[in-house]
Amino acid sequence: MLGVTDLDVFYGDAQALWDVSMNVDEGEVVAIVGSNGAGKSTFVNAVMGINRARRGSIIFEGVELTNLAGHRTCRQGIAIVPEGRRLFPFLSVQENLDLGAFNREARRHHHESLAWVHELFPRLSERRDQLAGTLSGGEQQMVAIGRALMARPRLLLMDEPSLGLAPVIVDEVFERIERVRAEGVSVVLVEQNVKRALDISARAYVLAEGRIVQQGSAAELAASPEVVAALLGV
């Protein structure tokens, strides 16, 4: 479904990713884990077209996406839940969700998509007229996920969805990720909460200093003392 090969990304003259290759199959959750600053966000932003690649290729369902602008990447069937949520705080919950359905295909299915988002997150229906900036952190994350789903993606990129959330809300968010996957949406899950990420993923990649240092099934990596030690910094 998604194939990334030999990806190099720079910020000016500073290289952030080296020769990163990975793939995502249809209907699976793939985790990208690593310590803070490892390059996880840089990677998903490169796939989305937010960061430009200096070298390598990004192919999604047979279509070359390398350095395609973000809005064109979205039209191909990829959406992102960015780190920090990036909502429009002075727009309502409903207006934020509506912005996710900006492309033509998504607009055609707006009511169907909105019903699905409200089913996943009933609180968003209750808060539909409330300004997004006045919501709790957990509710804002629900809006960010819902906004991405309004684009009707076949691949969802999620960057640190549990960041800053209370444990009970983290449980709810991860349960919704599993439900999204069950509906046929593949997920790339970037997470510092390694245990939770591996619990719901089929496979995982470990990034360290911009390079993939280990990969395999989530179960294999969860049982690897080297991976656990590296990610815990011990």
Sequence and secondary structure as in RCSB ss.txt:
>XXXX:A:sequence
MLGVTDLDVFYGDAQALWDVSMNVDEGEVVAIVGSNGAGKSTFVNAVMGINRARRGSIIFEGVELTNLAGHRTCR
QGIAIVPEGRRLFPFLSVQENLDLGAFNREARRHHHESLAWVHELFPRLSERRDQLAGTLSGGEQQMVAIGRALM
ARPRLLLMDEPSLGLAPVIVDEVFERIERVRAEGVSVVLVEQNVKRALDISARAYVLAEGRIVQQGSAAELAASP
EVVAALLGV
>XXXX:A:secstr
 EEEEEEEEEETTEEEEEEEEEEE TT EEEEE STTSSHHHHHHHHHTSS EEEEEEEETTEE TT  HHHHHH
TTEEEE TT    TTSBHHHHHHHHT SHHHHHTHHHHHHHHHHH HHHHHTTTSBGGGS HHHHHHHHHHHHHT
T  SEEEEESTTTT  HHHHHHHHHHHHHHHHTT EEEEEES HHHHHHH SEEEEEETTEEEEEEEHHHHHT H
HHHHHHHT 
